[in-house]
Amino acid sequence: METPTLFDLEVTPRDEVGDPNLLKTQTRIREMNDERISRQGLSQTLALRHAAIARLRRRRHEADEVDHEYWVRRRNNIRLVE
């Protein structure tokens, strides 16, 4: 039995219940897709985790800069008062 292509005008019916090779093929395709989705999920999780860490570092750096500027202004104001 030949596999129908997209260009076949008449698709031959298959006996899907009695074809063990078809079931094996479909099962393997599902397993491969599941593995791919699992890997993709893990890689996306790692990417999101790295992005979150980078954001936290940037925010901490910005907060340190703001804190430093505050103390410089305060020190300058204290000198002006003295």
Steps between C-alpha positions, in 0.01 A plus 500: 500500500654831393492806718277769350660836423351845493479478122288185489148578397360180643607401849483129558333401829722338763423226743639696799387249760673202348827672396757457782772688305279805477438489874873465571578792269236723657619409849861581410399832347308587816800406715733712287262795522472460875880494535529812283236681702670398824836628376339818376331549834829453684689736268226761533505462878877550504473802271234658720708427811810664349295800390354538850847485657627761254206729583566465873867584452415806291247618758746449783768689307256786429396506866866518605555793263194682635611434857851627424364817337279559804792483741716722279224764492447468874872538570514806275195649674657443841816679385291791376324527837825492695 
